[in-house]
Amino acid sequence: MTVETVRAFLAVHAPDIEIVELDGSTATVELAARGHGVAPAQIAKTLSLRVKDRRLLIVTCGDARLNNRKVKDVLGGKASMLAADEVVAMTSHPVGGVCPFGLPAPLPVYCDLSLRAFDEVLPAAGSTNSAMRIDPVRMAALVKAEWVDVCDRS
């Protein structure tokens, strides 16, 4: 269960952060927001992408959408979503549970500026029913993410 890799990461780097596991699925922004009692925008969704020959993660607000022009300008190419099997191989997390924590190998992680609208966001925690509450600035620091402007909010 990949939530264990996230738990191990947190034990070393942020032992004060707890993983919240719900009985039901939180695999979509809507389900996660409802399950945790927050606005959809406060869900920190992690997108697994390919830009040219690079694989990377972008963490953004739940109501944000990638802006292709911004992605190309900032990351140097068109982004495409990875297939579910590629996501699992790259992150060890299933689609709907992907987060930038507990990865089997380092990946470039980018946090969209949209996350800074909140004092607390809820990224998944390695499974389709887990999450954590964290300050987005702290989240970015923990995973050595670069802040970028690549999304538009709805």
C-alpha positions as CSV (number, residue, x, y, z in Angstrom):
1,M,0.0,0.0,0.0
2,T,1.7,3.2,-1.1
3,V,0.3,5.3,1.7
4,E,3.1,3.6,3.7
5,T,5.7,5.2,1.5
6,V,4.1,8.6,2.3
7,R,3.9,7.7,6.0
8,A,7.6,6.8,6.0
9,F,8.5,10.1,4.2
10,L,6.5,12.1,6.8
11,A,8.0,10.2,9.7
12,V,11.5,11.5,8.6
13,H,10.7,14.9,7.2
14,A,7.5,16.1,8.9
15,P,6.5,13.9,11.9
16,D,3.9,16.4,13.0
17,I,1.7,15.8,9.9
18,E,-0.9,13.1,10.1
19,I,-2.4,11.2,7.2
20,V,-6.2,11.1,7.2
21,E,-7.7,8.0,5.8
22,L,-11.4,8.0,5.0
23,D,-13.7,5.0,4.4
24,G,-14.8,6.2,1.0
25,S,-12.9,7.2,-2.1
26,T,-11.3,10.6,-2.4
27,A,-9.9,9.9,-5.9
28,T,-11.5,13.0,-7.5
29,V,-11.4,16.6,-6.4
30,E,-15.1,16.6,-5.8
31,L,-15.0,13.4,-3.6
32,A,-12.0,14.7,-1.7
33,A,-13.5,18.1,-1.0
34,R,-16.8,16.5,0.1
35,G,-15.0,13.9,2.3
36,H,-12.8,16.4,4.0
37,G,-15.3,19.3,4.2
38,V,-13.4,21.8,2.2
39,A,-13.8,23.8,-1.0
40,P,-12.7,21.9,-4.2
41,A,-10.0,24.6,-4.8
42,Q,-8.4,23.6,-1.5
43,I,-7.7,20.1,-2.7
44,A,-4.1,20.0,-4.0
45,K,-4.2,17.8,-7.0
46,T,-1.0,16.3,-8.4
47,L,-0.8,16.0,-12.1
48,S,1.7,13.5,-13.6
49,L,2.9,14.8,-16.9
50,R,5.4,14.4,-19.7
51,V,7.0,17.5,-21.3
52,K,9.2,16.4,-24.2
53,D,11.4,13.7,-22.7
54,R,10.9,14.7,-19.1
55,R,8.4,13.3,-16.6
56,L,7.3,15.6,-13.8
57,L,4.7,16.4,-11.3
58,I,2.6,19.6,-11.0
59,V,0.7,20.3,-7.8
60,T,-2.2,22.7,-8.2
61,C,-5.5,23.8,-6.8
62,G,-8.4,21.4,-7.3
63,D,-10.3,24.0,-9.4
64,A,-7.3,24.9,-11.6
65,R,-6.7,23.8,-15.2
66,L,-3.4,23.7,-17.0
67,N,-2.9,26.6,-19.4
68,N,-1.0,25.1,-22.4
69,R,0.6,28.4,-23.3
70,K,1.9,28.9,-19.8
71,V,3.2,25.4,-19.6
72,K,5.0,25.7,-22.9
73,D,6.5,29.1,-21.8
74,V,7.6,27.9,-18.4
75,L,8.5,24.2,-19.0
76,G,9.7,24.4,-22.6
77,G,7.1,22.2,-24.3
78,K,3.6,20.9,-24.5
79,A,2.5,18.8,-21.6
80,S,0.7,15.5,-21.9
81,M,-0.8,13.4,-19.1
82,L,0.8,10.1,-18.4
83,A,-1.2,6.8,-18.7
84,A,-2.3,5.2,-15.4
85,D,0.4,2.5,-15.6
86,E,3.1,5.0,-16.2
87,V,1.9,7.1,-13.2
88,V,2.1,4.0,-10.9
89,A,5.5,3.1,-12.2
90,M,6.8,6.6,-11.8
91,T,5.2,7.5,-8.4
92,S,4.2,4.2,-6.8
93,H,0.8,5.9,-6.2
94,P,-2.4,5.0,-8.0
95,V,-4.2,7.7,-10.0
96,G,-6.4,9.5,-7.5
97,G,-3.8,9.1,-4.8
98,V,-0.8,10.7,-6.4
99,C,1.2,13.1,-4.3
100,P,4.7,14.4,-4.4
101,F,5.7,12.5,-1.2
102,G,7.2,9.0,-0.8
103,L,8.3,8.7,-4.4
104,P,10.6,5.8,-5.4
105,A,13.0,8.1,-7.2
106,P,13.4,11.9,-7.3
107,L,11.2,13.7,-9.8
108,P,10.9,17.4,-10.7
109,V,8.0,18.8,-8.7
110,Y,6.4,22.1,-9.5
111,C,3.8,23.9,-7.4
112,D,1.4,26.2,-9.2
113,L,1.0,29.7,-7.6
114,S,-2.7,29.0,-7.3
115,L,-2.0,27.0,-4.1
116,R,-0.7,30.2,-2.3
117,A,-4.3,31.4,-2.1
118,F,-4.7,29.1,0.9
119,D,-3.1,28.6,4.3
120,E,-3.9,24.9,4.2
121,V,-4.3,22.5,1.3
122,L,-5.1,18.8,1.1
123,P,-2.9,16.7,-1.2
124,A,-3.6,13.0,-1.5
125,A,-1.3,10.7,0.5
126,G,-0.6,7.8,-1.7
127,S,-3.9,6.1,-1.9
128,T,-7.4,6.8,-3.2
129,N,-8.8,7.5,0.3
130,S,-6.0,9.3,2.0
131,A,-4.9,12.9,2.4
132,M,-3.1,15.3,4.7
133,R,-3.6,18.9,5.7
134,I,-0.5,21.1,5.0
135,D,0.5,24.7,4.4
136,P,1.3,24.8,0.7
137,V,4.6,26.7,1.3
138,R,5.7,23.9,3.6
139,M,4.6,21.2,1.1
140,A,6.7,22.8,-1.6
141,A,9.7,23.1,0.7
142,L,9.4,19.4,1.8
143,V,9.5,18.2,-1.8
144,K,11.9,20.8,-3.1
145,A,9.3,22.1,-5.5
146,E,9.7,25.1,-7.8
147,W,6.9,27.6,-7.8
148,V,5.5,28.2,-11.3
149,D,2.5,29.9,-12.9
150,V,1.1,27.3,-15.3
151,C,-2.6,27.1,-14.4
152,D,-5.7,29.1,-14.6
153,R,-8.4,28.9,-11.9
154,S,-12.0,28.4,-12.9
